[in-house]
């Protein structure tokens, strides 16, 4: 698969750091599985992984968390 941003690099499995901000919550998740462009570094996160990240953000927001840094844990 070619990168849709630079159109030159191939995508390879890697990891990304994702930051989610909602109201007063800032959630940083490290080591998120992603496809990473070998040329420009653009990161693509799969839909299922994104859904899990958004679910974590929702739970943290409901718990009143303001800032949290986590490592991604696959289900």
PyMOL Python script that loads the backbone (N, CA, C, O; Angstrom):
from pymol import cmd

cmd.read_pdbstr("""\
ATOM      1  N   UNK A   1       0.838  -1.174   0.000  1.00  0.00           N
ATOM      2  CA  UNK A   1       0.000   0.000   0.000  1.00  0.00           C
ATOM      3  C   UNK A   1       0.886   1.242   0.000  1.00  0.00           C
ATOM      4  O   UNK A   1       1.833   1.334   0.782  1.00  0.00           O
ATOM      5  N   UNK A   2       0.584   2.177  -0.861  1.00  0.00           N
ATOM      6  CA  UNK A   2       1.318   3.439  -0.928  1.00  0.00           C
ATOM      7  C   UNK A   2       0.658   4.462  -0.007  1.00  0.00           C
ATOM      8  O   UNK A   2      -0.553   4.421   0.213  1.00  0.00           O
ATOM      9  N   UNK A   3       1.452   5.364   0.520  1.00  0.00           N
ATOM     10  CA  UNK A   3       0.973   6.436   1.388  1.00  0.00           C
ATOM     11  C   UNK A   3       0.110   7.408   0.575  1.00  0.00           C
ATOM     12  O   UNK A   3       0.488   7.809  -0.526  1.00  0.00           O
ATOM     13  N   UNK A   4      -1.041   7.779   1.120  1.00  0.00           N
ATOM     14  CA  UNK A   4      -1.912   8.711   0.412  1.00  0.00           C
ATOM     15  C   UNK A   4      -1.456  10.161   0.583  1.00  0.00           C
ATOM     16  O   UNK A   4      -1.925  11.041  -0.139  1.00  0.00           O
ATOM     17  N   UNK A   5      -0.563  10.416   1.512  1.00  0.00           N
ATOM     18  CA  UNK A   5      -0.061  11.775   1.725  1.00  0.00           C
ATOM     19  C   UNK A   5       1.087  12.092   0.762  1.00  0.00           C
ATOM     20  O   UNK A   5       0.996  13.037  -0.021  1.00  0.00           O
ATOM     21  N   UNK A   6       2.165  11.306   0.820  1.00  0.00           N
ATOM     22  CA  UNK A   6       3.327  11.605  -0.032  1.00  0.00           C
ATOM     23  C   UNK A   6       3.278  10.861  -1.368  1.00  0.00           C
ATOM     24  O   UNK A   6       3.955  11.250  -2.320  1.00  0.00           O
ATOM     25  N   UNK A   7       2.486   9.800  -1.440  1.00  0.00           N
ATOM     26  CA  UNK A   7       2.302   8.975  -2.640  1.00  0.00           C
ATOM     27  C   UNK A   7       3.582   8.260  -3.116  1.00  0.00           C
ATOM     28  O   UNK A   7       3.635   7.753  -4.237  1.00  0.00           O
ATOM     29  N   UNK A   8       4.591   8.228  -2.268  1.00  0.00           N
ATOM     30  CA  UNK A   8       5.844   7.575  -2.656  1.00  0.00           C
ATOM     31  C   UNK A   8       6.213   6.418  -1.725  1.00  0.00           C
ATOM     32  O   UNK A   8       6.724   5.393  -2.176  1.00  0.00           O
ATOM     33  N   UNK A   9       5.957   6.584  -0.447  1.00  0.00           N
ATOM     34  CA  UNK A   9       6.395   5.592   0.525  1.00  0.00           C
ATOM     35  C   UNK A   9       5.465   4.413   0.646  1.00  0.00           C
ATOM     36  O   UNK A   9       4.258   4.525   0.429  1.00  0.00           O
ATOM     37  N   UNK A  10       6.046   3.270   0.998  1.00  0.00           N
ATOM     38  CA  UNK A  10       5.272   2.074   1.301  1.00  0.00           C
ATOM     39  C   UNK A  10       4.922   2.088   2.783  1.00  0.00           C
ATOM     40  O   UNK A  10       5.677   2.610   3.603  1.00  0.00           O
ATOM     41  N   UNK A  11       3.778   1.514   3.118  1.00  0.00           N
ATOM     42  CA  UNK A  11       3.327   1.444   4.497  1.00  0.00           C
ATOM     43  C   UNK A  11       3.831   0.149   5.132  1.00  0.00           C
ATOM     44  O   UNK A  11       3.727  -0.925   4.538  1.00  0.00           O
ATOM     45  N   UNK A  12       4.378   0.261   6.344  1.00  0.00           N
ATOM     46  CA  UNK A  12       4.812  -0.923   7.076  1.00  0.00           C
ATOM     47  C   UNK A  12       4.276  -0.883   8.496  1.00  0.00           C
ATOM     48  O   UNK A  12       4.023   0.187   9.050  1.00  0.00           O
ATOM     49  N   UNK A  13       4.107  -2.064   9.079  1.00  0.00           N
ATOM     50  CA  UNK A  13       3.620  -2.120  10.456  1.00  0.00           C
ATOM     51  C   UNK A  13       4.597  -1.418  11.397  1.00  0.00           C
ATOM     52  O   UNK A  13       5.814  -1.549  11.267  1.00  0.00           O
ATOM     53  N   UNK A  14       4.040  -0.678  12.334  1.00  0.00           N
ATOM     54  CA  UNK A  14       4.839   0.027  13.325  1.00  0.00           C
ATOM     55  C   UNK A  14       3.943   0.464  14.464  1.00  0.00           C
ATOM     56  O   UNK A  14       2.889  -0.127  14.697  1.00  0.00           O
ATOM     57  N   UNK A  15       4.364   1.502  15.173  1.00  0.00           N
ATOM     58  CA  UNK A  15       3.561   2.025  16.271  1.00  0.00           C
ATOM     59  C   UNK A  15       3.493   3.542  16.174  1.00  0.00           C
ATOM     60  O   UNK A  15       4.302   4.181  15.503  1.00  0.00           O
ATOM     61  N   UNK A  16       2.503   4.097  16.865  1.00  0.00           N
ATOM     62  CA  UNK A  16       2.306   5.540  16.887  1.00  0.00           C
ATOM     63  C   UNK A  16       1.945   5.962  18.303  1.00  0.00           C
ATOM     64  O   UNK A  16       1.526   5.144  19.121  1.00  0.00           O
ATOM     65  N   UNK A  17       2.112   7.237  18.578  1.00  0.00           N
ATOM     66  CA  UNK A  17       1.617   7.830  19.812  1.00  0.00           C
ATOM     67  C   UNK A  17       0.409   8.673  19.431  1.00  0.00           C
ATOM     68  O   UNK A  17       0.501   9.551  18.573  1.00  0.00           O
ATOM     69  N   UNK A  18      -0.724   8.401  20.073  1.00  0.00           N
ATOM     70  CA  UNK A  18      -1.976   9.082  19.742  1.00  0.00           C
ATOM     71  C   UNK A  18      -2.381   9.957  20.921  1.00  0.00           C
ATOM     72  O   UNK A  18      -2.401   9.499  22.064  1.00  0.00           O
ATOM     73  N   UNK A  19      -2.700  11.209  20.642  1.00  0.00           N
ATOM     74  CA  UNK A  19      -3.177  12.135  21.664  1.00  0.00           C
ATOM     75  C   UNK A  19      -4.629  12.471  21.378  1.00  0.00           C
ATOM     76  O   UNK A  19      -4.973  12.915  20.282  1.00  0.00           O
ATOM     77  N   UNK A  20      -5.477  12.253  22.374  1.00  0.00           N
ATOM     78  CA  UNK A  20      -6.901  12.558  22.258  1.00  0.00           C
ATOM     79  C   UNK A  20      -7.244  13.650  23.271  1.00  0.00           C
ATOM     80  O   UNK A  20      -6.883  13.553  24.443  1.00  0.00           O
ATOM     81  N   UNK A  21      -7.938  14.681  22.814  1.00  0.00           N
ATOM     82  CA  UNK A  21      -8.345  15.777  23.693  1.00  0.00           C
ATOM     83  C   UNK A  21      -9.860  15.912  23.605  1.00  0.00           C
ATOM     84  O   UNK A  21     -10.422  16.028  22.516  1.00  0.00           O
ATOM     85  N   UNK A  22     -10.510  15.897  24.759  1.00  0.00           N
ATOM     86  CA  UNK A  22     -11.975  16.055  24.825  1.00  0.00           C
ATOM     87  C   UNK A  22     -12.285  16.855  26.083  1.00  0.00           C
ATOM     88  O   UNK A  22     -11.975  16.416  27.191  1.00  0.00           O
ATOM     89  N   UNK A  23     -12.891  18.020  25.922  1.00  0.00           N
ATOM     90  CA  UNK A  23     -13.208  18.906  27.041  1.00  0.00           C
ATOM     91  C   UNK A  23     -11.953  19.090  27.899  1.00  0.00           C
ATOM     92  O   UNK A  23     -10.955  19.625  27.416  1.00  0.00           O
ATOM     93  N   UNK A  24     -11.987  18.653  29.169  1.00  0.00           N
ATOM     94  CA  UNK A  24     -10.830  18.835  30.045  1.00  0.00           C
ATOM     95  C   UNK A  24      -9.891  17.623  30.051  1.00  0.00           C
ATOM     96  O   UNK A  24      -8.892  17.626  30.771  1.00  0.00           O
ATOM     97  N   UNK A  25     -10.194  16.594  29.262  1.00  0.00           N
ATOM     98  CA  UNK A  25      -9.382  15.375  29.215  1.00  0.00           C
ATOM     99  C   UNK A  25      -8.317  15.458  28.129  1.00  0.00           C
ATOM    100  O   UNK A  25      -8.602  15.835  26.993  1.00  0.00           O
ATOM    101  N   UNK A  26      -7.095  15.106  28.488  1.00  0.00           N
ATOM    102  CA  UNK A  26      -6.026  14.887  27.517  1.00  0.00           C
ATOM    103  C   UNK A  26      -5.495  13.483  27.770  1.00  0.00           C
ATOM    104  O   UNK A  26      -4.944  13.198  28.834  1.00  0.00           O
ATOM    105  N   UNK A  27      -5.665  12.611  26.785  1.00  0.00           N
ATOM    106  CA  UNK A  27      -5.238  11.214  26.900  1.00  0.00           C
ATOM    107  C   UNK A  27      -4.178  10.942  25.847  1.00  0.00           C
ATOM    108  O   UNK A  27      -4.406  11.133  24.652  1.00  0.00           O
ATOM    109  N   UNK A  28      -3.008  10.491  26.306  1.00  0.00           N
ATOM    110  CA  UNK A  28      -1.914  10.146  25.406  1.00  0.00           C
ATOM    111  C   UNK A  28      -1.728   8.631  25.478  1.00  0.00           C
ATOM    112  O   UNK A  28      -1.530   8.072  26.557  1.00  0.00           O
ATOM    113  N   UNK A  29      -1.794   7.978  24.329  1.00  0.00           N
ATOM    114  CA  UNK A  29      -1.632   6.522  24.284  1.00  0.00           C
ATOM    115  C   UNK A  29      -0.413   6.214  23.426  1.00  0.00           C
ATOM    116  O   UNK A  29      -0.360   6.579  22.252  1.00  0.00           O
ATOM    117  N   UNK A  30       0.559   5.541  24.018  1.00  0.00           N
ATOM    118  CA  UNK A  30       1.804   5.195  23.329  1.00  0.00           C
ATOM    119  C   UNK A  30       1.746   3.765  22.807  1.00  0.00           C
ATOM    120  O   UNK A  30       0.945   2.956  23.275  1.00  0.00           O
ATOM    121  N   UNK A  31       2.582   3.467  21.855  1.00  0.00           N
ATOM    122  CA  UNK A  31       2.730   2.117  21.291  1.00  0.00           C
ATOM    123  C   UNK A  31       1.438   1.604  20.662  1.00  0.00           C
ATOM    124  O   UNK A  31       1.104   0.426  20.790  1.00  0.00           O
ATOM    125  N   UNK A  32       0.719   2.485  19.990  1.00  0.00           N
ATOM    126  CA  UNK A  32      -0.512   2.106  19.294  1.00  0.00           C
ATOM    127  C   UNK A  32      -0.130   1.467  17.963  1.00  0.00           C
ATOM    128  O   UNK A  32       0.624   2.069  17.198  1.00  0.00           O
ATOM    129  N   UNK A  33      -0.628   0.262  17.661  1.00  0.00           N
ATOM    130  CA  UNK A  33      -0.299  -0.361  16.387  1.00  0.00           C
ATOM    131  C   UNK A  33      -0.815   0.491  15.221  1.00  0.00           C
ATOM    132  O   UNK A  33      -1.955   0.956  15.229  1.00  0.00           O
ATOM    133  N   UNK A  34       0.038   0.680  14.236  1.00  0.00           N
ATOM    134  CA  UNK A  34      -0.325   1.523  13.093  1.00  0.00           C
ATOM    135  C   UNK A  34       0.477   1.098  11.874  1.00  0.00           C
ATOM    136  O   UNK A  34       1.461   0.366  11.980  1.00  0.00           O
ATOM    137  N   UNK A  35       0.039   1.568  10.721  1.00  0.00           N
ATOM    138  CA  UNK A  35       0.839   1.455   9.512  1.00  0.00           C
ATOM    139  C   UNK A  35       1.567   2.783   9.369  1.00  0.00           C
ATOM    140  O   UNK A  35       0.953   3.846   9.467  1.00  0.00           O
ATOM    141  N   UNK A  36       2.867   2.725   9.139  1.00  0.00           N
ATOM    142  CA  UNK A  36       3.688   3.930   9.088  1.00  0.00           C
ATOM    143  C   UNK A  36       4.367   4.015   7.727  1.00  0.00           C
ATOM    144  O   UNK A  36       4.947   3.041   7.246  1.00  0.00           O
ATOM    145  N   UNK A  37       4.286   5.189   7.116  1.00  0.00           N
ATOM    146  CA  UNK A  37       4.928   5.413   5.822  1.00  0.00           C
ATOM    147  C   UNK A  37       6.439   5.450   5.997  1.00  0.00           C
ATOM    148  O   UNK A  37       6.955   6.183   6.841  1.00  0.00           O
ATOM    149  N   UNK A  38       7.142   4.665   5.203  1.00  0.00           N
ATOM    150  CA  UNK A  38       8.605   4.618   5.270  1.00  0.00           C
ATOM    151  C   UNK A  38       9.248   5.891   4.736  1.00  0.00           C
ATOM    152  O   UNK A  38      10.414   6.162   5.021  1.00  0.00           O
ATOM    153  N   UNK A  39       8.497   6.676   3.962  1.00  0.00           N
ATOM    154  CA  UNK A  39       9.042   7.890   3.368  1.00  0.00           C
ATOM    155  C   UNK A  39       8.786   9.133   4.234  1.00  0.00           C
ATOM    156  O   UNK A  39       9.726   9.830   4.615  1.00  0.00           O
ATOM    157  N   UNK A  40       7.519   9.405   4.541  1.00  0.00           N
ATOM    158  CA  UNK A  40       7.188  10.654   5.239  1.00  0.00           C
ATOM    159  C   UNK A  40       6.824  10.469   6.713  1.00  0.00           C
ATOM    160  O   UNK A  40       6.728  11.449   7.452  1.00  0.00           O
ATOM    161  N   UNK A  41       6.620   9.221   7.149  1.00  0.00           N
ATOM    162  CA  UNK A  41       6.312   8.963   8.551  1.00  0.00           C
ATOM    163  C   UNK A  41       4.838   9.080   8.919  1.00  0.00           C
ATOM    164  O   UNK A  41       4.485   8.936  10.089  1.00  0.00           O
ATOM    165  N   UNK A  42       3.976   9.337   7.945  1.00  0.00           N
ATOM    166  CA  UNK A  42       2.537   9.423   8.227  1.00  0.00           C
ATOM    167  C   UNK A  42       2.066   8.106   8.849  1.00  0.00           C
ATOM    168  O   UNK A  42       2.478   7.024   8.431  1.00  0.00           O
ATOM    169  N   UNK A  43       1.189   8.221   9.864  1.00  0.00           N
ATOM    170  CA  UNK A  43       0.717   7.054  10.604  1.00  0.00           C
ATOM    171  C   UNK A  43      -0.774   6.841  10.361  1.00  0.00           C
ATOM    172  O   UNK A  43      -1.562   7.787  10.379  1.00  0.00           O
ATOM    173  N   UNK A  44      -1.145   5.589  10.134  1.00  0.00           N
ATOM    174  CA  UNK A  44      -2.542   5.218   9.904  1.00  0.00           C
ATOM    175  C   UNK A  44      -2.935   4.177  10.931  1.00  0.00           C
ATOM    176  O   UNK A  44      -2.288   3.136  11.047  1.00  0.00           O
ATOM    177  N   UNK A  45      -4.006   4.456  11.685  1.00  0.00           N
ATOM    178  CA  UNK A  45      -4.488   3.548  12.722  1.00  0.00           C
ATOM    179  C   UNK A  45      -5.752   2.862  12.202  1.00  0.00           C
ATOM    180  O   UNK A  45      -6.653   3.525  11.687  1.00  0.00           O
ATOM    181  N   UNK A  46      -5.819   1.546  12.336  1.00  0.00           N
ATOM    182  CA  UNK A  46      -6.971   0.765  11.875  1.00  0.00           C
ATOM    183  C   UNK A  46      -8.246   1.175  12.615  1.00  0.00           C
ATOM    184  O   UNK A  46      -8.185   1.674  13.739  1.00  0.00           O
ATOM    185  N   UNK A  47      -9.397   0.964  11.980  1.00  0.00           N
ATOM    186  CA  UNK A  47     -10.686   1.339  12.559  1.00  0.00           C
ATOM    187  C   UNK A  47     -10.946   0.677  13.910  1.00  0.00           C
ATOM    188  O   UNK A  47     -11.444   1.329  14.828  1.00  0.00           O
ATOM    189  N   UNK A  48     -10.621  -0.593  14.043  1.00  0.00           N
ATOM    190  CA  UNK A  48     -10.872  -1.308  15.301  1.00  0.00           C
ATOM    191  C   UNK A  48     -10.025  -0.733  16.436  1.00  0.00           C
ATOM    192  O   UNK A  48     -10.488  -0.634  17.572  1.00  0.00           O
ATOM    193  N   UNK A  49      -8.798  -0.359  16.127  1.00  0.00           N
ATOM    194  CA  UNK A  49      -7.908   0.236  17.129  1.00  0.00           C
ATOM    195  C   UNK A  49      -8.434   1.621  17.514  1.00  0.00           C
ATOM    196  O   UNK A  49      -8.441   1.981  18.692  1.00  0.00           O
ATOM    197  N   UNK A  50      -8.870   2.389  16.526  1.00  0.00           N
ATOM    198  CA  UNK A  50      -9.439   3.709  16.791  1.00  0.00           C
ATOM    199  C   UNK A  50     -10.655   3.593  17.702  1.00  0.00           C
ATOM    200  O   UNK A  50     -10.808   4.386  18.631  1.00  0.00           O
ATOM    201  N   UNK A  51     -11.515   2.620  17.451  1.00  0.00           N
ATOM    202  CA  UNK A  51     -12.702   2.423  18.285  1.00  0.00           C
ATOM    203  C   UNK A  51     -12.305   2.138  19.727  1.00  0.00           C
ATOM    204  O   UNK A  51     -12.934   2.645  20.656  1.00  0.00           O
ATOM    205  N   UNK A  52     -11.270   1.333  19.921  1.00  0.00           N
ATOM    206  CA  UNK A  52     -10.809   1.017  21.275  1.00  0.00           C
ATOM    207  C   UNK A  52     -10.246   2.263  21.957  1.00  0.00           C
ATOM    208  O   UNK A  52     -10.478   2.479  23.147  1.00  0.00           O
ATOM    209  N   UNK A  53      -9.507   3.085  21.206  1.00  0.00           N
ATOM    210  CA  UNK A  53      -8.956   4.317  21.768  1.00  0.00           C
ATOM    211  C   UNK A  53     -10.075   5.270  22.198  1.00  0.00           C
ATOM    212  O   UNK A  53     -10.008   5.868  23.272  1.00  0.00           O
ATOM    213  N   UNK A  54     -11.092   5.406  21.363  1.00  0.00           N
ATOM    214  CA  UNK A  54     -12.208   6.296  21.687  1.00  0.00           C
ATOM    215  C   UNK A  54     -12.993   5.782  22.893  1.00  0.00           C
ATOM    216  O   UNK A  54     -13.484   6.568  23.703  1.00  0.00           O
ATOM    217  N   UNK A  55     -13.106   4.471  23.004  1.00  0.00           N
ATOM    218  CA  UNK A  55     -13.776   3.877  24.165  1.00  0.00           C
ATOM    219  C   UNK A  55     -12.994   4.177  25.442  1.00  0.00           C
ATOM    220  O   UNK A  55     -13.585   4.507  26.471  1.00  0.00           O
ATOM    221  N   UNK A  56     -11.665   4.062  25.377  1.00  0.00           N
ATOM    222  CA  UNK A  56     -10.817   4.383  26.534  1.00  0.00           C
ATOM    223  C   UNK A  56     -10.955   5.845  26.924  1.00  0.00           C
ATOM    224  O   UNK A  56     -11.005   6.176  28.109  1.00  0.00           O
ATOM    225  N   UNK A  57     -11.017   6.723  25.923  1.00  0.00           N
ATOM    226  CA  UNK A  57     -11.165   8.152  26.191  1.00  0.00           C
ATOM    227  C   UNK A  57     -12.511   8.429  26.861  1.00  0.00           C
ATOM    228  O   UNK A  57     -12.589   9.238  27.786  1.00  0.00           O
ATOM    229  N   UNK A  58     -13.555   7.771  26.406  1.00  0.00           N
ATOM    230  CA  UNK A  58     -14.886   7.949  26.992  1.00  0.00           C
ATOM    231  C   UNK A  58     -14.894   7.523  28.452  1.00  0.00           C
ATOM    232  O   UNK A  58     -15.439   8.225  29.303  1.00  0.00           O
ATOM    233  N   UNK A  59     -14.287   6.368  28.745  1.00  0.00           N
ATOM    234  CA  UNK A  59     -14.224   5.878  30.124  1.00  0.00           C
ATOM    235  C   UNK A  59     -13.429   6.824  31.005  1.00  0.00           C
ATOM    236  O   UNK A  59     -13.837   7.110  32.131  1.00  0.00           O
ATOM    237  N   UNK A  60     -12.302   7.311  30.510  1.00  0.00           N
ATOM    238  CA  UNK A  60     -11.469   8.239  31.284  1.00  0.00           C
ATOM    239  C   UNK A  60     -12.208   9.545  31.538  1.00  0.00           C
ATOM    240  O   UNK A  60     -12.130  10.105  32.632  1.00  0.00           O
ATOM    241  N   UNK A  61     -12.919  10.026  30.539  1.00  0.00           N
ATOM    242  CA  UNK A  61     -13.681  11.268  30.682  1.00  0.00           C
ATOM    243  C   UNK A  61     -14.772  11.118  31.742  1.00  0.00           C
ATOM    244  O   UNK A  61     -14.958  12.004  32.576  1.00  0.00           O
ATOM    245  N   UNK A  62     -15.484  10.007  31.708  1.00  0.00           N
ATOM    246  CA  UNK A  62     -16.542   9.760  32.693  1.00  0.00           C
ATOM    247  C   UNK A  62     -15.980   9.634  34.107  1.00  0.00           C
ATOM    248  O   UNK A  62     -16.660   9.963  35.079  1.00  0.00           O
ATOM    249  N   UNK A  63     -14.725   9.154  34.224  1.00  0.00           N
ATOM    250  CA  UNK A  63     -14.077   8.992  35.526  1.00  0.00           C
ATOM    251  C   UNK A  63     -13.492  10.305  36.040  1.00  0.00           C
ATOM    252  O   UNK A  63     -12.986  10.369  37.161  1.00  0.00           O
ATOM    253  N   UNK A  64     -13.562  11.349  35.218  1.00  0.00           N
ATOM    254  CA  UNK A  64     -13.058  12.651  35.647  1.00  0.00           C
ATOM    255  C   UNK A  64     -11.561  12.846  35.475  1.00  0.00           C
ATOM    256  O   UNK A  64     -10.985  13.770  36.050  1.00  0.00           O
ATOM    257  N   UNK A  65     -10.929  11.987  34.691  1.00  0.00           N
ATOM    258  CA  UNK A  65      -9.495  12.102  34.440  1.00  0.00           C
ATOM    259  C   UNK A  65      -9.235  13.364  33.630  1.00  0.00           C
ATOM    260  O   UNK A  65      -9.980  13.677  32.701  1.00  0.00           O
ATOM    261  N   UNK A  66      -8.172  14.091  33.987  1.00  0.00           N
ATOM    262  CA  UNK A  66      -7.820  15.290  33.228  1.00  0.00           C
ATOM    263  C   UNK A  66      -6.643  15.030  32.289  1.00  0.00           C
ATOM    264  O   UNK A  66      -6.670  15.430  31.125  1.00  0.00           O
ATOM    265  N   UNK A  67      -5.599  14.352  32.806  1.00  0.00           N
ATOM    266  CA  UNK A  67      -4.429  14.027  31.977  1.00  0.00           C
ATOM    267  C   UNK A  67      -4.013  12.599  32.309  1.00  0.00           C
ATOM    268  O   UNK A  67      -3.904  12.224  33.476  1.00  0.00           O
ATOM    269  N   UNK A  68      -3.781  11.803  31.254  1.00  0.00           N
ATOM    270  CA  UNK A  68      -3.355  10.421  31.467  1.00  0.00           C
ATOM    271  C   UNK A  68      -2.465  10.001  30.304  1.00  0.00           C
ATOM    272  O   UNK A  68      -2.726  10.336  29.149  1.00  0.00           O
ATOM    273  N   UNK A  69      -1.413   9.262  30.632  1.00  0.00           N
ATOM    274  CA  UNK A  69      -0.520   8.698  29.608  1.00  0.00           C
ATOM    275  C   UNK A  69      -0.542   7.190  29.801  1.00  0.00           C
ATOM    276  O   UNK A  69      -0.281   6.686  30.894  1.00  0.00           O
ATOM    277  N   UNK A  70      -0.857   6.471  28.716  1.00  0.00           N
ATOM    278  CA  UNK A  70      -0.992   5.021  28.799  1.00  0.00           C
ATOM    279  C   UNK A  70      -0.229   4.350  27.666  1.00  0.00           C
ATOM    280  O   UNK A  70       0.111   4.986  26.668  1.00  0.00           O
ATOM    281  N   UNK A  71       0.035   3.066  27.832  1.00  0.00           N
ATOM    282  CA  UNK A  71       0.540   2.231  26.749  1.00  0.00           C
ATOM    283  C   UNK A  71      -0.646   1.435  26.210  1.00  0.00           C
ATOM    284  O   UNK A  71      -1.484   0.964  26.979  1.00  0.00           O
ATOM    285  N   UNK A  72      -0.713   1.290  24.914  1.00  0.00           N
ATOM    286  CA  UNK A  72      -1.797   0.546  24.280  1.00  0.00           C
ATOM    287  C   UNK A  72      -1.707  -0.917  24.684  1.00  0.00           C
ATOM    288  O   UNK A  72      -0.631  -1.515  24.664  1.00  0.00           O
ATOM    289  N   UNK A  73      -2.848  -1.483  25.050  1.00  0.00           N
ATOM    290  CA  UNK A  73      -2.932  -2.906  25.389  1.00  0.00           C
ATOM    291  C   UNK A  73      -4.016  -3.505  24.495  1.00  0.00           C
ATOM    292  O   UNK A  73      -5.175  -3.096  24.556  1.00  0.00           O
ATOM    293  N   UNK A  74      -3.635  -4.467  23.672  1.00  0.00           N
ATOM    294  CA  UNK A  74      -4.597  -5.129  22.786  1.00  0.00           C
ATOM    295  C   UNK A  74      -5.544  -5.977  23.622  1.00  0.00           C
ATOM    296  O   UNK A  74      -5.162  -6.531  24.653  1.00  0.00           O
ATOM    297  N   UNK A  75      -6.786  -6.067  23.158  1.00  0.00           N
ATOM    298  CA  UNK A  75      -7.807  -6.836  23.889  1.00  0.00           C
ATOM    299  C   UNK A  75      -7.578  -8.316  23.782  1.00  0.00           C
ATOM    300  O   UNK A  75      -8.345  -9.102  24.338  1.00  0.00           O
TER     301      UNK A  75
END
""", "prot")
cmd.dss("prot")
cmd.show_as("cartoon", "prot")
cmd.util.cbc("prot")
cmd.orient("prot")
